[in-house]
Amino acid sequence: MQTNSHLSVLVHDQAKIYGDREALVYQDFGGSEWKSLSWREFSATVSVVSNALLNLGVKVQENVGIFSQNSVQYLFSDFGAWGIRAVTIPFYATSSEQQIQFMINDAKVRFLFVGEQEQYDKAHRVSALCPTLERIIVFDRNVSFSLQDHNAIYFDDFLKLGEGCPRQTELEQLYVEANFDDLANILYTSGTTGDSKGVMLSHLQYHAALEANGKCVNINDTDRVLNFLPYAHIFEKGWTLLSLSVGATLIVNTNPRNVQQSMRETNPTSMSSVPRFWEKVYTGVFEKIDKASSVQRRIFKNALAIGRKHNIEYLSRGKRPPLPLHLKYEIINKTLFSQVRKQLGLLNPNIFPTAGAAISARVEEFVHSIGINMISGYGLTESLATVTCDRLGEPYTVGSVGRVIEGLDLKISEEGEVLLKGPTIFKGYYNREDLTAAAFTDDGYFKTGDAGYVKDGELFLTERIKDLFKTSNGKYIAPQMIESRILVDKYIDQIAIVADERKFVSALIIPEYRLLEEYAKANGIDYENYEDLCANKQINEMIRERIDTLQQQLAHYEQIKRFTLLPRHFTMENGELTNTLKLKRKVVNENYKDVIDKMYEE
């Protein structure tokens, strides 16, 4: 059963219900041992944080920054700040100094929580350029402070300011005064161009989102939910709060690079993720299958065909599978597929919401076929995550992003743009009335920037309008659609489609270097470095054959005609990726102008 309290008291209300039951599973920064906290301990620590913030002088609706990887301290700080009606501003742990300087100054942040050494160093370096910043509060006790820094404090010492809860009477009054019109967050979107925009999210939006998602997502207090995406990502933040509202146990994954190890060690039943995670799972499984014997490959291929027929052709369409097919699937599911899931750490999988980018139909079918309930969805920061999602027990179509949640009004403009209105839609951008006005239609619908259509109650996205390319021949190209098709190949790690104002489609490709090296050794290809690998004719011919196979279903003008293998990754440090790992196409085009121009030489 869901507890949809104001976020200022949600944890405390749940503690009254669940008491000493496990609420949080976590590791210390840099640690390997999994620890846990009860709901009662979670609530008590949040109260101490609220009291400490009051003793620091944090005011109602004051902006407090959090610059950290996921951690239990992050959760304590979020809920502690909401308890005193403050606003939290999450910064991605990978944000650059320029980005955090902009956000601190734009939001006039006085108090900034940071996670590890990297975040502390960045915050300290920009502090002289941030006149409002008074104090940095550091989660990780192993962080070394600068000798010139007399204002930083460790989180442990910060908690001592609230020991014994000396301001509890005042805090209780703030709980009473809290209202749903209060701001809860300002989430700065990472943006593929220009400065970040601060999306203002109110407690009313969260309340409406939790109610709507609670009605369509099958999660409860028996679930163990792994937090993989950063809490600065609205998808993870919303999913985390939904999980807490139903009493689920949170497994806090602090190091995103260790997510698959964390899954095997903690056995989550649910986890929100982006399609790239499942693409990696897909390529990892097939990498092992490719190395298996011909008999094993044939058995697995046959099992996948049965899983697809059972779960896609029947269950996804709301039809009951024939008994012979169901019995075959049950045998395969309990033997082969259960082993695949076990290797992922999914012993009792429930649901796995997936959104944030286009999902390859091949990957989506694979995940469903092996008995994992991927819940495809669509949302934005401005809509407080979910706009649409698949519903368990209702028909769904591979390729759609599901059905609109309750309370949202979705319509398609004459130009094909998805427009939204409802209680989960934000009211505007912080300090940017100009951008706010431009984001809405005259009749109050939010303009998502995504093009799509509705068929049989399901939303299908076609492209991101601003990303749509037009070739010099007048043909429109949707780059994300092409990229999602190609990324399922095990030899391809990253890809950037190039087509805008060009004669044909080309691509910059970052290969999976480890597998490329294995291929080179198996085929007697000499090389000294990645540059040699990427320039090798035989390797390029192999990649060409694989790309041609994957793009057979594309229109001729959508197909990649030329590509270049690159010897280094696209990175945030070079400005080529946002904090949510989306391509900054303009930067990529600038950084690789000479390479791109060469692909179009006659």
URHU-V928200 format. One record per residue. SS is DSSP state (H for helix, E for strand, - for the rest). PHI is phi in radians with two decimals (999 if undefined). OMEGA is omega in whole degrees, 0 to 359 (none if undefined). Layout:
BEGIN
SS | PHI | OMEGA
SS | PHI | OMEGA
END
This chain:
BEGIN
- | 999 | 184
- | -1.53 | 171
- | -1.91 | 185
- | -1.82 | 180
- | -1.34 | 167
- | -1.01 | 185
- | -1.08 | 178
- | -1.13 | 184
- | -2.20 | 185
H | -0.99 | 183
H | -1.10 | 180
H | -1.16 | 178
H | -1.14 | 179
H | -1.19 | 178
H | -1.11 | 177
H | -1.16 | 181
H | -1.49 | 190
H | -1.80 | 172
- | 0.89 | 185
- | -1.53 | 177
- | -1.22 | 183
E | -1.13 | 179
E | -1.91 | 186
E | -2.25 | 172
E | -2.06 | 190
E | -2.73 | 171
- | -2.10 | 173
- | -1.19 | 177
- | -0.97 | 179
- | 1.36 | 183
- | -1.61 | 179
- | -2.09 | 181
- | -1.44 | 177
- | -1.50 | 180
E | -2.05 | 179
E | -2.54 | 176
E | -2.28 | 177
E | -1.45 | 175
H | -1.06 | 181
H | -1.12 | 178
H | -1.20 | 176
H | -1.01 | 181
H | -1.06 | 182
H | -1.10 | 180
H | -1.19 | 177
H | -1.05 | 178
H | -1.09 | 178
H | -1.10 | 178
H | -1.07 | 178
H | -1.03 | 179
H | -1.12 | 179
H | -1.11 | 179
H | -1.13 | 176
H | -1.10 | 179
H | -1.23 | 174
H | -1.38 | 179
- | 1.67 | 178
- | -1.20 | 186
- | -1.70 | 175
- | -1.04 | 178
- | 1.14 | 172
- | -1.36 | 181
E | -1.52 | 179
E | -2.09 | 183
E | -1.61 | 174
E | -2.29 | 186
E | -2.14 | 190
- | -2.84 | 164
- | -1.18 | 175
- | -1.02 | 177
- | -2.89 | 176
H | -1.16 | 178
H | -1.09 | 177
H | -1.07 | 180
H | -1.12 | 178
H | -1.01 | 184
H | -1.22 | 178
H | -1.00 | 184
H | -1.22 | 177
H | -1.11 | 178
H | -1.21 | 178
H | -1.09 | 180
H | -1.08 | 178
- | -1.80 | 177
- | 1.18 | 174
- | -1.44 | 180
E | -1.92 | 177
E | -1.75 | 181
E | -2.14 | 181
E | -1.38 | 173
E | -1.86 | 174
- | -1.06 | 182
- | -1.09 | 180
- | -1.69 | 182
- | -1.05 | 179
- | -1.42 | 177
H | -1.05 | 179
H | -1.08 | 181
H | -1.15 | 183
H | -1.24 | 176
H | -1.08 | 179
H | -1.06 | 185
H | -1.21 | 178
H | -1.05 | 182
H | -1.28 | 181
H | -1.13 | 183
H | -1.67 | 179
- | 0.92 | 182
- | -1.31 | 175
- | -1.68 | 185
E | -2.13 | 184
E | -2.20 | 172
E | -1.46 | 176
E | -2.26 | 185
- | -1.59 | 189
- | -1.98 | 185
H | -1.01 | 182
H | -1.04 | 181
H | -1.21 | 178
H | -1.07 | 183
H | -1.05 | 180
H | -1.13 | 181
H | -1.11 | 180
H | -1.13 | 182
H | -1.14 | 182
H | -1.59 | 187
H | -1.02 | 180
- | -1.18 | 181
- | -1.74 | 182
- | -2.12 | 188
- | -1.08 | 181
- | -1.46 | 188
- | -1.23 | 183
- | -1.80 | 187
E | -2.60 | 174
E | -1.89 | 182
E | -1.94 | 193
E | -1.83 | 181
- | -1.18 | 187
- | -1.48 | 182
- | -1.16 | 181
- | -1.44 | 180
- | -1.20 | 176
- | -1.68 | 179
- | -1.44 | 172
- | -1.14 | 180
- | -1.10 | 181
- | -1.54 | 184
- | -1.68 | 180
- | -1.88 | 184
- | -1.97 | 179
- | -1.33 | 181
E | -2.56 | 176
E | -1.30 | 181
H | -1.01 | 179
H | -1.02 | 180
H | -1.29 | 176
H | -1.05 | 180
H | -1.08 | 180
H | -1.11 | 177
- | -1.17 | 181
- | -1.99 | 181
- | -0.99 | 180
- | 1.37 | 178
- | 0.87 | 183
- | -1.18 | 182
- | -1.92 | 187
H | -1.10 | 179
H | -1.09 | 177
H | -1.13 | 180
H | -1.10 | 179
H | -1.05 | 179
H | -1.19 | 178
H | -1.16 | 174
H | -1.03 | 182
H | -1.16 | 185
H | -1.40 | 181
- | -1.02 | 179
- | -2.39 | 186
- | -1.32 | 176
- | -1.43 | 177
- | -1.05 | 170
E | -1.29 | 174
E | -1.75 | 183
E | -2.44 | 158
E | -2.12 | 180
E | -1.80 | 179
E | -1.46 | 179
E | -1.23 | 186
- | -1.15 | 173
- | 1.21 | 176
- | -1.58 | 176
- | -2.55 | 172
- | 1.21 | 180
- | -1.20 | 177
- | -1.12 | 175
E | -1.92 | 181
E | -1.49 | 180
E | -1.46 | 181
E | -1.51 | 182
E | -2.06 | 184
E | -1.69 | 175
H | -1.10 | 178
H | -1.12 | 178
H | -1.07 | 179
H | -1.07 | 180
H | -1.04 | 181
H | -1.18 | 181
H | -1.17 | 179
H | -1.12 | 179
H | -1.12 | 183
H | -1.18 | 181
H | -1.22 | 178
H | -1.08 | 181
H | -1.45 | 185
H | -2.11 | 180
- | -2.00 | 185
- | -1.51 | 178
- | -2.37 | 183
- | -2.60 | 188
- | -1.34 | 173
- | -1.64 | 183
- | -1.40 | 172
E | -2.03 | 191
E | -1.88 | 178
E | -1.48 | 174
E | -1.54 | 183
- | -1.84 | 178
- | -1.24 | 181
- | -1.18 | 178
- | -1.11 | 176
- | -1.29 | 179
- | -1.54 | 186
H | -1.06 | 178
H | -1.08 | 180
H | -1.22 | 180
H | -1.09 | 179
H | -1.11 | 181
H | -1.14 | 178
H | -1.09 | 181
H | -1.17 | 175
H | -1.08 | 180
H | -1.08 | 179
H | -1.14 | 183
H | -1.19 | 178
- | -1.83 | 176
- | 1.45 | 178
- | -1.23 | 175
E | -1.51 | 177
E | -1.65 | 172
E | -1.86 | 188
E | -1.56 | 179
- | -1.61 | 185
- | -1.42 | 182
- | -1.87 | 184
H | -1.09 | 180
H | -1.22 | 182
H | -1.76 | 189
H | -1.07 | 182
H | -1.19 | 174
H | -1.14 | 178
H | -1.06 | 179
H | -1.09 | 181
H | -1.18 | 183
H | -1.46 | 187
H | -2.02 | 177
- | 0.90 | 178
- | -1.20 | 174
- | -1.75 | 182
E | -2.60 | 179
E | -2.94 | 173
- | -1.48 | 181
E | -2.74 | 175
- | -1.78 | 183
H | -0.96 | 183
H | -1.05 | 178
H | -1.06 | 182
H | -1.26 | 173
H | -1.09 | 178
H | -1.15 | 177
H | -1.08 | 181
H | -1.00 | 182
H | -1.18 | 178
H | -1.13 | 179
H | -1.12 | 183
H | -1.28 | 173
H | -1.10 | 178
H | -1.21 | 180
H | -1.13 | 180
H | -1.07 | 182
- | -1.60 | 181
- | -1.39 | 179
- | -1.25 | 181
H | -1.10 | 179
H | -1.15 | 180
H | -1.12 | 179
H | -1.12 | 181
H | -1.16 | 178
H | -1.08 | 182
H | -1.17 | 179
H | -1.08 | 179
H | -1.15 | 179
H | -1.11 | 179
H | -1.08 | 179
H | -1.10 | 178
H | -1.16 | 179
H | -1.08 | 179
H | -1.15 | 181
H | -1.09 | 183
H | -1.21 | 188
H | -1.56 | 182
H | -1.71 | 186
H | -1.24 | 181
H | -1.91 | 188
H | -1.03 | 183
H | -1.13 | 181
H | -1.74 | 177
- | 1.33 | 182
- | -1.88 | 180
- | -1.46 | 180
- | -1.15 | 175
- | -1.02 | 184
H | -0.99 | 179
H | -1.04 | 179
H | -1.14 | 182
H | -1.11 | 180
H | -1.15 | 176
H | -1.06 | 181
H | -1.11 | 181
H | -1.05 | 179
H | -1.14 | 180
H | -1.15 | 182
H | -1.12 | 183
H | -1.39 | 181
H | -1.93 | 187
H | -1.19 | 184
H | -1.15 | 179
H | -1.11 | 178
H | -1.22 | 176
H | -1.08 | 180
H | -1.14 | 180
H | -1.07 | 179
H | -1.12 | 176
H | -1.50 | 184
- | 1.55 | 183
- | -1.85 | 182
- | -1.36 | 180
- | -2.34 | 186
- | -1.18 | 176
- | -1.86 | 181
E | -2.34 | 185
E | -2.37 | 179
E | -1.06 | 183
E | -2.41 | 181
- | -2.81 | 176
- | 1.89 | 179
- | -2.90 | 179
- | -1.17 | 179
- | -1.78 | 176
- | -1.08 | 179
H | -1.05 | 180
H | -1.11 | 180
H | -1.21 | 181
H | -1.07 | 179
H | -1.11 | 179
H | -1.07 | 183
H | -1.07 | 178
H | -1.14 | 184
H | -1.11 | 182
- | -1.56 | 171
- | 1.56 | 175
- | -1.92 | 183
E | -1.45 | 173
E | -1.29 | 177
E | -1.78 | 180
E | -1.25 | 181
E | -2.65 | 182
E | -2.56 | 177
E | -2.99 | 180
E | -2.44 | 174
H | -1.03 | 183
H | -1.15 | 179
H | -1.79 | 186
- | 0.87 | 179
E | 1.21 | 199
E | -1.04 | 167
E | -1.85 | 179
E | -2.39 | 173
E | -2.84 | 173
- | -1.18 | 177
- | -2.11 | 175
- | -1.07 | 180
- | 1.59 | 177
- | -1.98 | 179
- | -1.02 | 175
- | -2.45 | 181
- | -2.05 | 175
- | -1.06 | 183
- | 1.90 | 176
- | -1.54 | 175
- | -1.99 | 171
- | 1.63 | 185
E | -1.87 | 184
E | -1.13 | 180
- | -1.30 | 182
- | -1.09 | 176
- | 1.68 | 180
- | -1.68 | 175
E | -1.81 | 181
E | -2.01 | 173
E | -2.47 | 181
E | -1.89 | 181
- | -1.26 | 179
- | -1.07 | 180
- | -1.49 | 179
- | 1.62 | 182
E | -1.45 | 176
E | -1.34 | 180
E | -2.06 | 186
E | -2.33 | 173
E | -2.57 | 178
- | 2.73 | 187
- | -1.21 | 179
- | -1.63 | 181
- | -1.49 | 184
- | -1.15 | 180
- | -1.62 | 179
- | 2.89 | 178
E | -1.64 | 183
- | -1.09 | 178
- | 1.07 | 183
- | -2.35 | 179
H | -1.10 | 180
H | -1.13 | 179
H | -1.21 | 178
H | -1.09 | 180
H | -1.05 | 182
H | -1.28 | 184
- | -1.47 | 184
E | -2.14 | 174
- | -1.34 | 180
- | -1.07 | 180
- | -1.71 | 168
- | 1.55 | 177
- | -1.56 | 176
E | -1.34 | 180
E | -1.59 | 188
E | -1.29 | 186
E | 1.47 | 179
E | -1.86 | 177
E | -1.71 | 180
E | -3.00 | 178
E | -2.63 | 179
E | -1.93 | 178
E | -2.38 | 181
- | 0.92 | 176
- | 1.47 | 180
E | -1.85 | 179
E | -1.62 | 174
E | -2.06 | 177
E | -1.59 | 179
E | -1.83 | 178
E | -2.94 | 170
E | -1.46 | 190
H | -0.97 | 184
H | -1.27 | 179
H | -1.58 | 183
- | -1.09 | 180
E | -1.72 | 173
E | -2.14 | 180
- | -1.25 | 179
- | -1.17 | 177
- | -1.59 | 176
- | 1.53 | 180
- | -1.56 | 179
E | -1.61 | 182
E | -2.13 | 175
- | -1.79 | 188
H | -1.08 | 183
H | -1.12 | 179
H | -1.11 | 180
H | -1.17 | 181
H | -1.08 | 181
H | -1.13 | 178
H | -1.21 | 187
H | -1.37 | 184
- | -1.20 | 178
- | -1.33 | 180
- | -1.29 | 186
- | -1.16 | 181
- | -1.51 | 186
E | -2.05 | 183
E | -1.74 | 179
E | -2.44 | 179
E | -2.64 | 174
E | -2.24 | 178
E | -1.37 | 177
E | -2.11 | 180
- | -2.78 | 189
- | -1.03 | 180
- | 1.03 | 178
- | -1.92 | 184
- | -1.29 | 182
- | -2.71 | 181
E | -1.50 | 173
E | -2.26 | 183
E | -2.62 | 167
E | -1.73 | 186
E | -2.16 | 171
E | -1.75 | 182
E | -1.35 | 172
- | -1.40 | 191
H | -1.02 | 181
H | -1.05 | 180
H | -1.24 | 177
H | -1.14 | 178
H | -1.13 | 178
H | -1.08 | 179
H | -1.11 | 181
H | -1.08 | 180
H | -1.15 | 181
H | -1.18 | 184
- | -1.95 | 175
- | 1.13 | 180
- | -1.62 | 179
- | -1.41 | 177
- | -2.75 | 177
- | -1.95 | 184
- | -2.73 | 180
H | -1.11 | 178
H | -1.05 | 179
H | -1.12 | 180
H | -1.04 | 185
H | -1.22 | 181
H | -1.61 | 186
- | -1.14 | 184
H | -1.14 | 182
H | -1.12 | 178
H | -1.15 | 179
H | -1.12 | 178
H | -1.17 | 178
H | -1.10 | 178
H | -1.11 | 179
H | -1.03 | 180
H | -1.08 | 181
H | -1.21 | 178
H | -1.12 | 181
H | -1.08 | 177
H | -1.13 | 184
H | -1.26 | 186
- | -1.85 | 181
- | -1.07 | 183
- | -1.47 | 180
- | -1.40 | 173
- | -1.09 | 184
H | -0.96 | 183
H | -1.30 | 178
H | -1.57 | 187
- | -1.36 | 179
E | -1.26 | 181
E | -1.60 | 179
E | -2.40 | 177
E | -2.57 | 175
E | -2.27 | 174
E | -1.45 | 184
E | -1.84 | 184
- | -1.51 | 176
- | -2.56 | 183
- | -1.34 | 163
- | -1.24 | 185
- | -2.39 | 173
- | -1.20 | 182
- | -1.05 | 178
- | -1.57 | 177
- | 1.36 | 186
- | -1.57 | 179
E | -2.24 | 172
- | -1.42 | 178
- | -1.13 | 177
- | -1.69 | 174
- | 1.15 | 172
- | -1.48 | 181
E | -1.21 | 167
- | -1.63 | 191
H | -1.08 | 180
H | -1.08 | 180
H | -1.17 | 178
H | -1.03 | 180
H | -1.10 | 178
H | -1.24 | 183
H | -1.15 | 183
- | -2.07 | 183
H | -0.98 | 183
H | -1.13 | 179
H | -1.12 | 181
H | -1.14 | 180
H | -1.01 | 182
H | -1.14 | 180
H | -1.19 | 182
- | -1.82 | 176
- | -1.27 | 180
- | -1.25 | none
END
